[in-house]
Amino acid sequence: MDASRFVGTEPLAADSKIDVARLHAYLKANIDGCEGKLSVERFRGGQSNPTMLLSFDGKRKLVLRKKPDGKLLPSAHAVDREFRVISALRDSDVPVAGARLLCDDDSIVGAMFYVMDFVEGRSFWAPALPEQSPAERKAIYIEMNRVAAALHTTDYKAAGLEDFGRPGDYVARQVARWSKQYRASETETIEAMDRLIDWLPDNIPPETRTSLIHGDFRIDNMIFHATEARVLAVVDWELSTLGEPMADFAYHMLTWRLPNQPYRGLGDLDIGVLGIPDERSYRDAYLKATGQDGVSDRHWYAYLAYSLFRVSGIRQGIMKRVVDGNAASAHAREAGALARPVAEFGWHYAELAMKS
């Protein structure tokens, strides 16, 4: 898969509902420094909330993130939650882009949106980091691990996020939610997904703690410093909530399990040669940094099965939007088509859990 298709920006689609003049007038009235000619371009990639680069005379830049147009699944695409969490984390140890405003007036760009600062830096699409040296790869992964630990040890109550989710039974509630979402967006029968929906409720690991979780914590949702192995901002907080941090971390570590193609994973690569920490040492470093106990093989496989079940549900939602004609990306069909193989991966780890 050509990674170049997923970086940079592209012009708005010809049928875009965004009225640039109306948007510019709104921004000038609500954010200082938005004078000058406004140009709006869309970031390539991403299958959920459309994200735009706003440039003023080619100088000042902001980022706009909106709900997709058209009919949406209940509780999906909650850009207001994204805005709230990055606002709350502004002064924390978790790097985020500065939040500027939230707009719930659909007449401006066709749907609810928020505006945040543009963070200049590097975005890595491929976890194998083909352009970096082994030493650079190791440093980048150590930094990702540090940020994951910072997120999961953040005092969410002090940050004003005590009511950002419901403590307790997080995975069970997520299984119920994504089962419902999956059924609402089902376009074909996927036997592995049906099995996971039946198996997961009785095989969820016991919950150990509650923390703020990202929900989609992976390398391409981070912006790194231009020359240093330092995260400047974690982005795409749509799935963030309060929940079980080990489930969030297991999702992050799917990268070590999935193959390079078509999932951009590390599972079939020699990570020792690449300089990337192996799964066990990476997980142990995180557990030590967060003060968590070890996790049994049975529970780890169950977390992986749950994570893949959730990914399959998300992919199925993408395919439903393709069928309905309101997909957020030109590459949505190929992304949605992965719902079946991802569910089959999930059932594989459920089987491993049962054997452990």
N, C-alpha and C positions, 0 to 999 in steps of 0.2 A: 504494500500500500504506500503510495507516494505521500510522504509526510509534508511535502511542500504545499499540498492542497489544503492543509489545515493551519497555516500560519499566515500572518499578515491580514490585510483588509481587502475588501472588494466593494464596488459601488452598490448602492441600494438596488434591490430588484425593481424592475419597471413598474410592477403593480404594488409597490410599497405604499402603505397607508400613511406614512410619515409626511406631514406637511412641514417642510424645513423652515419656511418663513414663520409659521405659527409656533413651532418649537423654539426658534431663535428669540422671538418676542417674549415667550414665557421665561426662557433662561435669563435674558437680560433683566427681566423684572424681579428675578428671584436669586440670582447668583452674581456676585460682583465679578467684573473682569470678563464678561461674555460679549463685549463689543467686538466689532470687526466682522468680516464675512464668515459665516458658518458653513462648514462642509461636513457632511455626515457620511461615514463609510461603515460598512458592516464587517465585524471580525469573522474570518473564516473559521469553520469548525464549530463544535458544540451543537447539541441536539435539543436543547431545552429552551432557555430564555434568550431570545435574540439580543445581541450585544453590539453596540455601536461606538465608534470612535468619533468624537466631536472635536473639530479643530477650528480655532478662531484665527483667521488670517494666517493659518499655517503655524501659529506660535503656541498659544495656550491650548492644552488638550484636556478633555474630560472624557469619561466613559458613561454611556447610558445603557441601562439594562432593563428590558421590558418583558412583560408577559407576551406570549405568542398571540396572534390574532385568532379569532374564531372560538368555537365551543371547546372548553377545557374540562379535564377530569376534576372532580371535587378535590380541593386542598392542594392541587398541583400548582407549580409555577409561582410560589409565594414570594414574589420579589420584596414585599413589605417585610417579611421575616429576614431576608438577606440584609436589607437596609438596617434593620434593628440590630442584628448581631454585629455587623462591622462597625456600627456606631458605638456599641457597647465595648468593643475590643480596642478602640482607638488607643488607649493608654496602657494596654496590657502587654505581656511578653509575646503575644501572638501577632505577627505582622499582618496588617490589613491596609487596604486603600482607604483614604479619607472619604467619609460619607458626606455628601453635599445636600441633597434633598430627595424627598419621596413625593411623587405626584400620583394621586388617584383619580385625576380627571382624564377620562378616556378620550376626550376630544383633542388632546394635545398630540399624541402619537398613536392613538387607536387602542391603547390599553394602559394599565398601571405601569409606572416605571420609576426608577431612581437613577440618580447621577452620583458618581464618585470620581475621585481624582484618577488621572491616568498615571500609572506607575511605570516608569521607563526601566527596562531591564531585559533579562533573557527568559524566554519560555522554552522549555524542553518538551517536545512531543514524544520522543522515544526514550523510555526508561534505560535503554542500553547506553545512552549518551555517546553516540558514535563519534562525535567531534572532540570529545574530551580524552585526556590521558587517564591511565589507571589511578593516579594520585588525585586527579581532579574529580573523578567519579566517586572515589571513596569519600572525599570531603563533602561532596554534594549530598550523598546518602547519609552521612553523619549529621549534616545540617537538617535534612528532612526529619530524621529521627528526633532531633532536638525540638523541632517545631511541633511534632506530634505529641511529644511529652508535655511541652508547654501548654498546648491546647487542652489536654486531658487533665492537667493539674491547675488550670485557671480557676480562680474563685468566682464561679458564675453568679453566686448570690451577690457578692460585692460589686460585680459588674452590672447589676440590675437585671439579670436574666433568670431569676428564681422561678418565674412563671413561663419560661420559654419552652417548657416541655413538662411532661408528667413523670416524676421520679418513680422508678419501680416498674418491673415487667416490660422493659423497653423492647426486647427482642420479640416477646410474645405479641405485643401490640403492633410491632412492625410487620410481623408475619401476617397478622389479621388484616392490617391495612393494605399490604402489597398483594395479598391474595384477592382482596376485593378490587383493588386497582387493576390487577391482571385480568380478572373476570370481566371487568368493565371494558377492557381494551382488547380482549381476545379476538383474534382474527383467524385462528386455526387451532386444532388440538395439538398440544405438546405434552406427550405422555410423561416425560421426566418432570415437567412442571406440576402436573397433576399429582405425581408421587410426592414431590417436595411439599406441596400444600397439605397433603395428608400426614406426612412424616414429621415435619418440623414442630408442630405444636406439642408433641409428646417427647421431643428430644432437644429442647432448648437448654443450654447450660445454665446453672443457677447464677443469678445476677450478683455481682460482688460490690459494685459501686456505681455512682451516678456522676457524670461529668458533662461538660459541653462537648458535643461531637460535631464533626463537619459533615459526615455523610457521604462525601465523595473525595476523600483525602488521597490525592495521588500527585505525581510529579508535574503533570500538565495543568494542574490547578494551583500552581505556585509561580510567582515571578521572582527570579533570582537577580542579584546584583550583576552588573555588566562584566565584572572581572573577578569577583569574589564568590566563594561558595557560601552565600548568605541569602536567605529568603527575605525579600522586601515586602511581599504581600501574598497571602493565601486568598484565592478568589473562588467564586462559584459556591456560595453558601446556601443554595436553595434547599438542600436537604438537612441543614443543621438543626439540632434540637438538643434536649437533654437526654442522655441515655447511657448505655453500657459501653465504656471506652474500649473494652477488648473486642467488641463487635466492630467498632469503627476501625480499630487497628488491623483486625483480620481482613477487612475489606481492602485496606491499604496494601496488605501483604499478598493479595491475590497476584500481584505483579510477579512474584517469585514462582508462582504455580502455573500461570498461563503461558502458552507458547508465544514466540515472537510474532508469528503471523497466524491469524489476522488481529491478534489481541494486543500487540505491542508489549508482550510479557517477556520475562527472563527465563521461563521454565526450560527452554531448550538451548540456552546459551551457556558458555563457560564463564560464569561470573567471577571465578577466581582470576582468570586471565584479564578480565575487564577491570578488576579492582573493586568490584561491588561486594559489600558484605553478604555473607550467606544468610539464609533465612533464620537459622538458629541464633547466630550472634547478633543479628539486627534486632530480633525479637527480645533477646535477653537484655540488650542495651536499653531498649524501651521499658521493659519491666523494671529494671533497676532504677531508671530515671523517674518513673512514676510511682515507685514503691509498691508495685503489685506483685502478687505471688506468681509462681509458674502456672502453666495451664496444661492439663492432661491432653494426650493425643486425641482422645475421644471428643473432648470439648473443643479442641482446636479444629478438628475436621468438621464438627457441627457448625462452628462459626464460619468456616469457609463455605460450607453448603448453604448456610443462611445468606451469606454475602452474595453468592452466585445466584441464588433464588431472587434476591432483590434486584441484582443487575438484569436478570432476565425479565423481571417485571417492568423495569425501566425501558429496556429494549422493546418490549411489547407495546408500551405506551408510545414509543417513537413510531412503530409500525402502524399503530392505530391512527396517528396523525397523518401518516403518509396516505393511508386509505381515505381519510376524511378530507385530505387536500390542504391541511394547514401545518405541514411539517416545517420546522424552523431552519432546516439546512438542505442544501441540494444533495447531500450525501446521506440523508436520513434513511433511505430505503436499505442501503447496505448495512447501516447500523442496526436498524430494526430486524433485519434478517438474522442477526446473531442471537435472537431470543432463544431459538431452539438449541443450538450447540452450547450456549452458556448454561441453560437449564440442565443439559446432559452432563456437563462438568459438575454442576451442583449435586446431581444425584450420585455421581461417582464418589464425591466426598461424603455424602450421607452413608453410602455403603461402607466406606472406610471407617467411618465413625462407629457403625454397628459392629465392625470386626475388631475394634480396638478395646 
